[in-house]
Amino acid sequence: MKNVKASKTNLSRRKFIVGSAAVAGGGLALGIPLSFDRGGMASAESRSAAETGTEVNAWVVIRPDDTCVIRIARSEMGQGTETGLAQLVAEELECGWTHVRTEFPTPGQNLARKRVWGEMGTGGSRGIRSSEDYVRRGAAAARIMLLQAAADQWKVPVGEVSVSDGVITHAASKRTTSYGKVAVAAAKVTPPDPKTITLKNPKEWKTAGKPIKRLDTAPKLNGSLVYAIDVKQPGMLCAAIKQCPVFGGKLGSYDQAKIAGRPGVRRVVKVNDSTVAVVADTWWHAKTALDALPIIWDEGPNAAQSSATIAEHLQEGLTAPAAYAFRQEGDAPKAIAGAAKKVEAMYSTPFLAHSTMEPMNCTVKVTADRAEVWVPTQNGEAALAALSEESGLPLEKCEVYKHVLGGGFGRRGGAQDYVRQAASIAKQMPGVPIKMIWSREEDTTHDFFRPISQCRGVAGLDESGNVVGLHLRVSGQSINAFLNSPQAKDGKDDRQLQGYTDKPGDAQLGYSVPNLLIEYAMRNTHVPVGPWRGVNTNQNAVYIECFIDEVARAAGADPVEFRRKLMGNHPKHLAVLNAAAEKADWGKPLPAGVHRGVAQFMGYGSYSAAVAEVSVSNDGKVKIHRMVLAINCGHAVNPGQIAAQVEGSVAYGLTATFYGECPVENGRMTSKNFDTYQIMRLAEMPKVETVIVPTYDFWGGVGEPTICVVAPSVLNAIAAATGKPVRSLPLKNVKLMNA
């Protein structure tokens, strides 16, 4: 990445993205009037302070009518972060929920104000847990300033003043006022040191902790919410793109004369070494012209790759003499060799696409001294850096207008390839807004896929059925290696073993065995990979949880009881397992033909467990009747939204379990649209019940943790129903019954 300096900030693009944000004490800047609309874009017209309200601090703007506008720095993509963060701010602000509105500051404004809103990326289920402290302190500071302003006007000690629902009261004199009436004076009060503020006990929350309805539901239902794909700009043209179908290949040549006379076509543009675009007055004109454009691709040596060659490459990693020893406690191979009984299994999981409902898109306008992008992004600062680099303009001359995303799932995080492409096109057509939209086929075949991997598990049991040794080796692709991250060196990448660590906090393995060996064999492919909702906890939970079930069967033990014996040193893991088992009536009779399966795992700072109730017909058709999921995310900001996230993770997880795969043939992805990359249908969904078991002693994620227990609980239920384990996904490729 180029190290271009921004003249006002003296901050390189790279340092801008990777630098730590000074947020703990910096979220209280005062006095800079800003104007926003609901989508986060700076308002075109200039409005007076009376119309826009008064900024008490960076997080809170108070309007004369007592409306409290709460600024949300994170992206909203259906996960409910906007509502959750607003609840936390409203709780400390004591403004009353009916007075709350939200707006999204832009990355450019964040940069101009020395990143007062902190890091704006939204991924890894960190939207609330990584920012809850400083947004609550910012809200509490605003409350203190508003109360001080009222006390100053009444000439009374601030300790005699209280507030409820935005109404400030001095009980002794029976005087009242409102936030809207003292906001201007409050903005002039010296803000308190955030570190000195005592935050509310979450067990005493009145607004946070409640299942409040989401703020973005009504705009989505009535059509008023403008997604980035809906953006319109004066003089705007549309672009469709095609990329080399083989990753690593290049654009050879194209014959633009063949489409010169087609309706609406304005120009054919070389986007980069592997991509060509057609710009037209409508996207359909651009897309159909692009389909008719003769293109010659230089596919390169990767055209010889296939699913078979990749599987062979990964399988070699399972038996290679050397691998990275991620965890080595005791001597697992020796213990297994001397065990009374040995259990061994091999598992595999495929590449998966994100399949966001809204395909990759953005609108970019580049002039000699300004670059702007209207974009659905999980990382506005990364989008700003990509726009700056591609346009050649310094950061302070670029701006990103974030829109609510039509799905993210990790695809719109660090990878801002679509922003770079649109900026490249717009740079070649100065002053013209260019809306670039990927076709569904481009979106599915040019993803940053969930990494493919395989796993070999070996365990030893003593004569009493106790585990004496456990050995897991994962062979697969590394996200960090693809990103050229220093975290992946010499075949080592701890990230790919997410969920297997011994360290408490984010993704700890919930079992203790006397001899343990967990290894990783890095086997990369030409296919680009990246985070996919749940990232590596999904595959790793399948591997360990399905294998634990197989070991339990070999020991003749009940799967839940077998797990409990291994979880004595992991009380939080055990608690969610017990909660799910109790809610699902584990051990009680089920209707004939229905069987249960269980799984537990930890990821993104939260503990999850699931019980699935499944039947398998004589011809091998699977029906999932019920799923019970338990989660301990520490603090539950919005129980209703947590349940919704769990239900969404079941839908996403079952899609992957039954249908999800992206095969490779002649170096290219063969699944192109929803006819070959099937999504779970509503009629296939089971009844989903969520059990929240918060312990109020940590902050965990919600959006990603529970997805990892969906597949293994279902696979274990199928194994209980059929008497044989399922070791590869998706299920559509597996013959379950010998009919």
C-alpha positions in Angstrom: 0.0 0.0 0.0 1.3 3.4 -0.9 2.4 5.7 2.0 0.7 8.8 0.8 0.6 11.5 3.5 -2.6 13.5 4.2 -1.4 17.1 4.5 -3.7 18.0 7.4 -3.3 14.8 9.4 0.2 13.6 8.4 -1.3 10.1 8.6 -0.6 7.4 6.0 -3.4 5.2 4.7 -1.8 2.1 6.2 -1.3 3.7 9.6 -4.8 5.0 9.4 -6.2 1.5 9.1 -3.9 -0.4 11.5 -3.3 2.4 14.1 -5.0 2.0 17.4 -7.9 4.5 18.1 -7.6 6.7 21.1 -11.2 6.2 22.2 -11.3 5.7 25.9 -10.6 9.4 26.7 -11.3 10.9 23.3 -15.0 10.4 22.7 -16.0 13.8 24.1 -15.0 16.4 21.6 -17.2 19.5 21.7 -18.5 22.3 19.6 -18.2 21.1 16.0 -21.6 21.3 14.4 -22.3 18.4 12.1 -25.3 17.6 10.0 -26.3 14.1 9.0 -29.2 12.2 7.5 -30.5 8.7 8.6 -28.1 6.9 6.2 -25.1 8.6 7.7 -24.4 11.0 4.8 -23.6 14.6 5.5 -26.6 16.7 4.7 -26.5 18.6 1.4 -28.2 21.7 2.8 -26.9 23.9 5.6 -29.1 23.9 8.6 -29.0 26.0 11.7 -28.2 24.7 15.1 -31.8 25.1 16.1 -32.8 22.7 13.3 -30.0 20.2 13.7 -29.6 20.3 17.5 -26.7 20.9 19.8 -23.8 18.6 20.1 -23.2 18.0 23.8 -20.4 15.6 22.9 -19.4 13.4 20.0 -22.0 10.8 20.9 -25.0 12.9 21.7 -26.9 15.7 19.9 -29.9 17.2 21.6 -32.6 19.0 19.6 -34.8 21.7 21.0 -37.8 19.3 21.0 -35.8 17.0 23.4 -35.0 14.5 20.7 -31.7 12.8 21.6 -29.7 11.9 18.5 -27.2 9.1 19.2 -24.3 8.6 16.8 -23.5 5.1 15.9 -20.0 4.5 14.5 -20.4 0.8 13.7 -22.1 -0.6 10.6 -25.6 -1.9 10.6 -26.1 -5.0 8.5 -29.1 -6.6 10.0 -27.4 -7.7 13.2 -29.0 -5.0 15.4 -25.9 -3.2 16.5 -27.5 0.2 15.8 -30.3 -0.5 18.2 -28.1 -2.2 20.8 -25.6 0.7 21.0 -28.4 3.2 21.1 -29.9 1.3 24.1 -26.6 1.5 25.9 -26.2 5.2 25.3 -29.8 5.9 26.2 -29.4 4.0 29.4 -26.5 6.1 30.6 -27.9 9.3 29.2 -31.3 8.8 30.9 -33.1 10.3 28.0 -36.0 8.0 27.6 -36.3 5.6 24.6 -39.1 7.5 22.9 -36.8 10.5 22.4 -34.0 8.5 20.7 -32.9 8.8 17.1 -29.7 7.7 15.5 -27.3 8.8 12.8 -24.0 7.5 11.4 -20.9 9.7 11.4 -18.7 9.3 8.3 -15.1 7.9 8.4 -13.9 11.3 7.0 -15.5 13.1 9.9 -14.0 10.6 12.2 -10.5 11.3 10.8 -11.0 15.0 10.9 -11.8 14.8 14.6 -8.8 12.7 15.4 -10.9 9.5 15.4 -13.2 10.6 18.2 -15.6 7.8 17.4 -12.8 5.2 17.5 -12.4 2.2 15.2 -15.4 1.9 12.9 -15.0 -1.7 11.7 -17.8 -4.1 12.3 -16.9 -7.7 12.4 -15.9 -10.6 14.7 -19.1 -9.9 16.7 -17.3 -6.9 18.2 -19.9 -4.2 17.3 -21.1 -3.8 20.9 -18.5 -5.7 23.0 -15.5 -3.6 21.7 -17.2 -0.3 22.1 -19.6 -0.6 24.9 -17.3 0.9 27.5 -16.4 4.1 25.7 -19.9 4.8 24.3 -21.5 4.3 27.7 -18.9 6.6 29.3 -19.6 9.2 26.5 -23.3 9.0 27.3 -22.7 9.3 31.0 -20.5 12.3 30.4 -23.2 13.9 28.4 -25.7 13.3 31.2 -23.4 14.8 33.7 -22.9 17.9 31.6 -26.6 18.4 31.0 -27.3 18.1 34.7 -24.5 20.5 35.5 -26.0 23.0 33.0 -29.3 22.8 34.7 -27.8 23.2 38.2 -25.9 26.2 37.0 -29.0 27.9 35.7 -30.8 27.2 39.0 -27.7 28.0 41.1 -28.0 24.8 43.1 -25.5 22.0 43.8 -25.5 19.5 41.0 -25.9 16.7 43.6 -29.5 18.0 44.2 -30.5 17.5 40.6 -31.8 14.3 39.1 -33.1 13.2 35.7 -35.5 10.6 34.3 -36.6 10.2 30.7 -34.8 13.5 29.8 -36.7 15.6 32.4 -34.3 17.2 34.9 -35.7 17.9 38.4 -34.7 19.8 41.4 -36.8 18.2 44.0 -36.3 20.8 46.8 -37.7 23.7 44.7 -39.9 21.5 42.5 -38.4 23.0 39.4 -38.1 21.0 36.1 -36.5 21.5 32.8 -35.6 19.3 29.8 -32.5 18.3 27.9 -33.6 20.3 24.9 -33.7 23.5 27.0 -30.2 23.1 28.6 -28.3 21.5 25.7 -26.7 24.7 24.5 -25.4 25.5 27.9 -24.3 21.9 28.5 -22.1 22.0 25.4 -20.0 24.7 27.1 -19.5 22.7 30.3 -16.1 21.2 30.8 -16.6 17.5 30.2 -15.7 15.1 33.1 -12.8 12.7 32.8 -14.4 9.5 31.4 -12.2 7.3 33.6 -13.8 8.8 36.7 -17.3 7.9 35.7 -19.1 5.0 37.4 -21.3 3.2 35.0 -24.6 1.7 35.9 -24.8 -1.9 37.1 -26.2 -3.9 34.1 -28.5 -5.7 36.5 -30.2 -2.4 37.1 -30.6 -1.4 33.5 -34.0 0.0 32.4 -33.5 0.6 28.7 -30.6 -1.7 27.9 -31.2 -5.3 28.7 -34.7 -5.1 27.4 -36.1 -6.6 24.1 -36.8 -3.3 22.5 -37.8 -3.3 18.9 -35.2 -2.5 16.3 -34.9 1.0 15.0 -34.3 0.0 11.4 -37.3 -2.4 11.0 -39.9 0.2 10.0 -37.7 2.0 7.4 -37.0 -1.4 5.8 -40.7 -2.3 5.7 -42.0 1.0 4.4 -39.2 1.3 1.8 -37.8 4.6 3.1 -34.4 3.1 3.9 -32.0 3.7 1.0 -29.5 0.9 0.5 -26.3 1.6 -1.4 -27.7 -0.3 -4.4 -30.6 2.2 -4.5 -28.4 5.3 -4.6 -29.1 7.9 -7.3 -26.8 10.8 -8.1 -27.2 13.5 -10.8 -25.6 12.5 -14.1 -24.9 9.0 -12.7 -23.9 6.1 -15.0 -23.9 2.4 -14.3 -21.1 -0.1 -14.6 -21.1 -3.9 -14.8 -17.8 -5.9 -14.4 -16.3 -9.2 -15.4 -13.3 -10.7 -13.7 -11.1 -13.5 -15.0 -12.9 -16.7 -14.1 -9.7 -18.3 -12.9 -8.2 -16.7 -9.8 -4.7 -15.5 -10.6 -5.5 -15.2 -14.3 -5.4 -12.0 -16.3 -7.3 -10.0 -18.8 -5.9 -10.8 -22.3 -7.9 -8.7 -24.8 -11.4 -7.6 -25.6 -13.1 -6.2 -28.8 -15.0 -3.1 -27.7 -16.0 -2.4 -31.3 -18.4 -5.3 -31.2 -20.6 -3.5 -28.7 -20.1 0.1 -29.7 -23.5 0.5 -31.2 -25.5 -1.1 -28.4 -28.2 0.9 -26.6 -26.9 3.1 -23.7 -23.3 2.0 -23.9 -20.9 4.8 -23.1 -17.5 3.1 -22.6 -15.5 -0.1 -22.1 -13.0 0.3 -19.2 -10.1 -1.8 -18.2 -10.5 -1.8 -14.4 -7.3 -3.7 -13.5 -5.1 -6.5 -14.8 -7.9 -9.1 -14.4 -11.1 -7.0 -14.8 -13.0 -5.2 -17.5 -16.2 -3.1 -17.2 -18.8 -1.7 -19.4 -20.3 1.7 -18.4 -23.8 2.6 -19.7 -26.8 4.7 -18.9 -28.5 1.8 -17.0 -27.0 -1.3 -15.3 -29.0 -3.6 -17.5 -27.6 -2.0 -20.6 -24.1 -2.3 -19.1 -24.6 -5.9 -18.1 -26.1 -7.2 -21.4 -23.4 -5.3 -23.4 -20.7 -6.9 -21.2 -22.2 -10.3 -21.8 -21.8 -9.7 -25.6 -18.3 -8.3 -25.3 -15.7 -10.8 -26.8 -13.1 -11.3 -24.1 -9.9 -13.4 -24.2 -8.6 -14.4 -20.8 -5.1 -15.5 -19.9 -6.2 -18.1 -17.3 -2.7 -19.1 -16.3 -1.5 -22.4 -14.6 -4.3 -22.3 -12.0 -6.8 -23.5 -14.7 -5.5 -27.0 -14.0 -6.9 -26.9 -10.4 -10.0 -28.7 -9.4 -11.9 -29.9 -6.3 -10.1 -33.3 -6.6 -6.6 -31.8 -6.8 -7.4 -29.5 -3.8 -8.8 -32.4 -1.7 -5.6 -34.4 -2.5 -3.5 -31.5 -1.4 -5.3 -31.2 1.9 -5.4 -34.9 2.5 -1.6 -35.0 2.2 -1.4 -32.5 5.0 -3.2 -34.9 7.3 -0.5 -37.6 7.0 2.6 -35.4 6.4 5.4 -36.2 8.9 5.5 -32.6 10.2 2.9 -30.1 11.2 2.6 -27.0 13.4 2.0 -28.2 17.0 -0.6 -25.6 18.2 -1.2 -27.3 21.6 0.9 -30.1 23.1 0.1 -31.2 26.6 1.5 -34.6 27.7 2.2 -37.2 25.1 -1.0 -37.9 23.2 0.4 -40.3 20.5 2.0 -42.4 23.2 -1.2 -42.4 25.4 -3.3 -43.3 22.4 -0.9 -46.1 21.3 -1.2 -47.7 24.7 -5.0 -47.2 25.1 -7.5 -50.1 25.5 -9.5 -48.7 22.6 -8.6 -46.4 19.7 -11.1 -44.2 17.8 -10.2 -42.6 14.5 -12.1 -40.4 12.0 -11.5 -38.0 9.1 -13.8 -35.0 8.4 -14.0 -32.4 5.6 -15.7 -29.1 5.0 -15.9 -27.2 1.7 -15.4 -23.7 0.4 -18.5 -21.5 1.1 -19.7 -18.2 -0.4 -21.2 -15.4 1.6 -24.3 -14.9 -0.6 -25.3 -11.6 0.8 -28.8 -10.6 -0.5 -27.4 -7.3 -1.7 -24.5 -8.1 -4.1 -21.3 -6.1 -4.0 -21.9 -2.5 -5.2 -21.0 1.1 -4.6 -21.2 4.5 -6.2 -18.0 6.5 -6.7 -17.4 10.0 -7.9 -13.9 11.3 -8.5 -12.9 14.8 -9.4 -9.5 16.5 -9.4 -9.7 17.4 -5.7 -12.5 15.1 -4.3 -13.4 11.5 -4.1 -16.6 10.2 -2.6 -18.2 6.7 -2.3 -21.6 5.6 -1.3 -21.2 2.1 -0.1 -22.4 -0.8 2.1 -19.3 -1.6 4.1 -18.4 -3.3 7.4 -15.3 -1.2 7.6 -15.8 2.5 6.6 -12.2 3.3 7.4 -10.9 0.5 5.1 -13.2 1.8 2.4 -11.8 5.3 2.9 -8.2 4.0 2.6 -9.1 2.0 -0.5 -10.8 5.1 -2.1 -7.8 7.3 -1.3 -5.3 4.9 -2.7 -7.2 4.1 -5.9 -8.1 7.8 -6.6 -4.6 9.0 -5.7 -6.1 11.7 -3.4 -5.1 12.2 0.2 -7.4 10.9 2.9 -8.8 14.3 3.9 -10.1 14.8 0.3 -12.0 11.6 0.4 -15.3 10.6 2.0 -17.3 7.5 2.6 -21.0 7.6 3.1 -22.0 4.3 4.8 -25.3 2.7 4.1 -27.1 0.0 5.9 -25.9 -3.3 4.4 -28.0 -5.8 2.7 -25.9 -8.5 4.4 -22.3 -8.6 5.3 -21.2 -11.9 7.0 -17.6 -10.8 6.8 -17.5 -10.2 3.0 -17.7 -6.5 3.3 -15.0 -6.2 6.0 -11.3 -5.8 5.3 -11.8 -6.7 1.6 -12.8 -3.5 -0.2 -12.1 -4.8 -3.7 -15.5 -3.5 -5.0 -14.6 0.0 -3.8 -11.2 -0.2 -5.6 -12.9 -1.3 -8.8 -15.5 1.4 -8.8 -12.9 4.0 -7.9 -10.8 2.8 -10.8 -13.7 3.2 -13.2 -14.7 6.6 -11.8 -11.1 7.9 -12.0 -11.2 7.2 -15.7 -14.4 9.2 -16.1 -13.8 12.3 -13.9 -16.8 14.1 -12.4 -19.2 11.4 -13.4 -20.8 9.3 -10.5 -20.4 5.7 -11.4 -22.6 3.1 -9.8 -21.0 -0.3 -10.1 -23.1 -3.4 -9.3 -21.8 -7.0 -9.4 -24.1 -9.5 -11.0 -25.1 -12.4 -8.8 -22.8 -14.7 -10.8 -19.8 -12.4 -10.2 -20.7 -12.1 -6.5 -20.9 -15.9 -6.1 -17.8 -16.8 -8.1 -15.5 -14.0 -7.0 -16.0 -14.1 -3.3 -13.4 -14.4 -0.5 -14.6 -17.9 0.4 -14.6 -19.6 3.8 -11.4 -21.7 3.8 -11.6 -25.4 2.8 -10.2 -27.8 5.3 -10.0 -31.4 6.5 -9.4 -32.9 9.9 -8.1 -36.2 11.3 -9.1 -37.1 14.9 -7.6 -39.9 16.9 -8.5 -40.7 20.5 -7.6 -43.4 23.1 -9.9 -44.7 25.8 -9.0 -46.7 28.8 -11.0 -49.8 29.9 -13.5 -47.6 31.8 -14.2 -45.5 28.7 -12.2 -42.5 29.9 -10.3 -40.4 27.3 -6.6 -40.9 27.9 -5.4 -39.1 24.8 -6.7 -36.9 22.0 -5.0 -35.9 18.8 -6.5 -33.5 16.2 -4.8 -32.4 13.0 -6.4 -29.8 10.8 -5.2 -29.4 7.2 -6.4 -26.5 5.2 -6.1 -23.0 3.8 -5.1 -20.0 5.9 -6.9 -16.7 5.7 -3.9 -14.9 7.2 -1.5 -16.4 4.6 -3.8 -15.2 1.8 -3.8 -11.7 3.4 0.0 -11.8 3.7 -0.4 -11.3 7.4 2.6 -11.6 9.7 0.4 -13.8 11.8 0.9 -16.6 9.3 4.6 -17.6 9.1 6.4 -20.8 8.5 3.2 -22.8 8.2 1.9 -21.5 11.6 -1.5 -19.8 11.9 -3.3 -19.9 15.2 -6.4 -18.3 13.7 -7.2 -21.4 11.7 -7.5 -23.4 15.0 -10.0 -20.9 16.4 -11.9 -22.5 19.3 -9.1 -24.9 20.3 -7.0 -22.6 22.5 -6.3 -23.2 26.2 -6.6 -19.5 26.9 -9.9 -18.2 28.4 -11.4 -15.1 26.8 -12.3 -15.6 23.1 -12.4 -19.1 21.8 -11.3 -21.6 24.4 -11.6 -25.4 24.0 -14.1 -26.6 26.6 -12.6 -30.0 27.3 -9.7 -31.1 29.5 -7.9 -34.4 28.7 -4.6 -35.7 30.2 -2.8 -35.9 26.9 -3.6 -33.5 24.1 -2.1 -32.7 20.7 -3.6 -30.2 18.3 -1.8 -29.6 15.0 -2.2 -27.5 11.9 -0.9 -28.3 8.4 -1.2 -25.2 6.2 -2.2 -26.2 2.7 -3.1 -23.1 0.7 -4.8 -23.0 -2.7 -5.3 -20.5 -5.5 -8.8 -19.7 -4.3 -9.1 -16.4 -2.3 -10.4 -16.8 1.3 -11.6 -14.6 4.0 -13.8 -14.4 7.1 -17.3 -16.0 6.8 -19.8 -15.6 9.6 -18.2 -17.5 12.4 -14.9 -17.9 10.4 -13.1 -21.0 11.6 -15.2 -21.9 14.6 -17.7 -23.4 12.2 -15.3 -26.0 10.8 -13.5 -26.6 14.0 -16.7 -27.2 16.0 -17.8 -29.8 13.4 -14.5 -31.6 13.8 -14.2 -31.7 17.6 -17.9 -32.0 18.4 -18.7 -34.8 15.9 -15.5 -36.6 16.9 -16.4 -36.3 20.6 -19.8 -37.9 19.8 -18.0 -40.8 18.0 -15.7 -41.2 21.0 -18.7 -41.2 23.4 -20.4 -43.9 21.3 -17.2 -46.0 21.4 -17.2 -45.6 25.2 -20.9 -46.6 25.4 -21.7 -43.3 27.1 -24.5 -40.8 26.8 -23.1 -37.8 24.7 -24.1 -35.2 27.2 -22.8 -37.1 30.2 -19.6 -37.9 28.3 -19.0 -34.2 27.7 -19.8 -33.3 31.3 -16.9 -35.6 32.5 -14.5 -33.7 30.3 -15.7 -30.2 31.3 -15.0 -30.0 35.0 -12.5 -27.2 34.5 -14.8 -25.3 32.2 -17.8 -24.2 34.2 -19.2 -21.7 31.7 -19.0 -24.2 28.9 -20.7 -26.7 31.1 -23.4 -24.2 32.1 -24.6 -23.6 28.5 -24.5 -27.3 27.8 -26.7 -28.0 30.8 -29.0 -25.1 29.9 -29.5 -26.4 26.3 -29.9 -30.0 27.5 -32.5 -29.1 30.2 -34.5 -26.9 27.8 -34.5 -29.7 25.2 -35.5 -32.3 27.7 -32.4 -34.4 27.1 -32.9 -38.0 28.1 -36.7 -37.9 27.9 -38.5 -39.9 25.3 -39.1 -38.5 21.8 -41.7 -39.4 19.2 -40.8 -42.6 17.2 -38.1 -41.9 14.7 -36.9 -38.6 16.2 -33.4 -38.4 17.6 -31.4 -35.8 19.4 -27.9 -34.5 18.8 -25.8 -32.1 20.9 -22.8 -29.8 20.5 -21.1 -27.1 22.5 -18.3 -24.6 21.6 -16.9 -21.2 22.4 -16.2 -18.4 19.9 -16.1 -14.6 19.9 -16.0 -14.4 23.7 -19.3 -16.3 24.1 -20.3 -19.8 25.1 -22.8 -21.7 23.0 -24.6 -25.1 23.0 -27.3 -26.7 20.8 -29.6 -29.7 20.8 -31.1 -30.7 17.6 -34.2 -33.0 17.1 -34.0 -34.8 13.8 -35.6 -37.6 11.9 -34.3 -39.4 8.8 -36.8 -41.1 6.4 -36.2 -44.5 4.8 -35.1 -42.7 1.6 -32.6 -40.6 3.5 -34.5 -37.3 3.7 -33.7 -35.3 6.8 -36.2 -33.3 8.8 -35.2 -31.0 11.6 -38.1 -30.7 14.0 -36.6 -28.5 16.7 -33.4 -26.8 17.8 -32.6 -25.4 21.2 -29.6 -23.1 21.5 -28.2 -21.7 24.7 -25.8 -18.8 24.8 -23.8 -17.0 27.5 -22.6 -13.7 26.1 -22.0 -12.2 29.5 -24.3 -9.2 29.2 -27.5 -9.3 27.3 -28.1 -5.8 25.8 -31.3 -6.8 23.8 -32.6 -10.3 24.5 -35.1 -10.1 21.6 -32.3 -9.3 19.2 -30.1 -12.1 20.7 -32.9 -14.5 19.9 -33.2 -13.1 16.4 -29.5 -13.5 15.8 -29.6 -17.1 17.1 -32.5 -17.8 14.7 -30.5 -16.2 11.8 -27.4 -18.3 12.7 -29.5 -21.5 12.5 -30.8 -20.5 9.0 -27.2 -19.7 7.9 -25.7 -22.7 9.5 -28.3 -25.1 8.1 -27.8 -23.7 4.7 -24.2 -24.6 4.9 -24.9 -28.0 6.5 -27.4 -29.1 3.8 -26.4 -27.3 0.6 -23.3 -25.1 0.9 -20.3 -25.9 -1.3 -18.3 -24.1 -4.0 -16.7 -26.7 -6.2 -13.7 -26.0 -8.4 -13.4 -27.1 -12.0 -10.8 -26.0 -14.5 -9.6 -23.5 -11.9 -12.9 -21.7 -11.5 -15.9 -21.8 -9.2 -18.8 -23.7 -10.7 -21.6 -22.5 -8.4 -22.8 -19.3 -9.9 -26.3 -18.5 -8.6 -29.0 -19.6 -6.2 -30.0 -22.5 -8.6 -26.6 -24.2 -7.8 -25.8 -22.5 -4.5 -29.1 -23.2 -2.6 -30.3 -21.3 0.4 -32.4 -22.8 3.2 -36.1 -22.4 2.5 -38.6 -21.2 5.1 -40.5 -24.4 5.0 -37.3 -26.3 5.9 -36.6 -24.3 9.0 -37.2 -26.0 12.4 -38.7 -24.5 15.5 -35.8 -22.5 17.2 -35.8 -21.9 20.9 -33.1 -19.6 22.5 -32.0 -19.8 26.1 -29.9 -16.8 27.3 -27.8 -17.5 30.4 -25.9 -14.3 31.1 -23.4 -14.2 33.9 -22.8 -10.4 33.8 -19.1 -10.7 34.2 -17.8 -10.3 30.6 -18.8 -8.9 27.2 -19.1 -11.6 24.5 -20.3 -11.5 20.9 -23.7 -12.6 19.6 -23.9 -12.6 15.8 -21.4 -15.4 15.2 -21.0 -17.6 18.3 -24.1 -19.9 17.9 -23.7 -20.7 14.2 -20.8 -23.1 15.1 -22.9 -25.5 17.1 -25.7 -25.8 14.4 -24.0 -28.2 12.0 -22.4 -30.6 14.6 -25.6 -30.9 16.7 -27.6 -31.8 13.5 -24.9 -34.2 12.3 -24.8 -35.9 15.7 -28.6 -36.3 15.6 -28.4 -37.8 12.2 -25.7 -40.2 13.4 -28.0 -41.2 16.3 -30.9 -41.8 13.8 -28.9 -43.8 11.2 -26.3 -45.4 13.4 -23.4 -44.1 11.3 -21.5 -40.8 11.5 -21.5 -38.1 8.9 -18.0 -36.9 8.2 -18.3 -34.6 5.2 -20.5 -31.7 4.1 -22.8 -30.7 2.6 -25.4 -33.3 3.3 -26.8 -33.1 -0.2 -23.7 -35.2 -1.3 -24.1 -37.8 1.5 -26.1 -41.0 1.2 -27.6 -41.4 4.6 -29.6 -44.6 4.2 -28.9 -47.8 2.3 -32.2 -47.7 0.5 
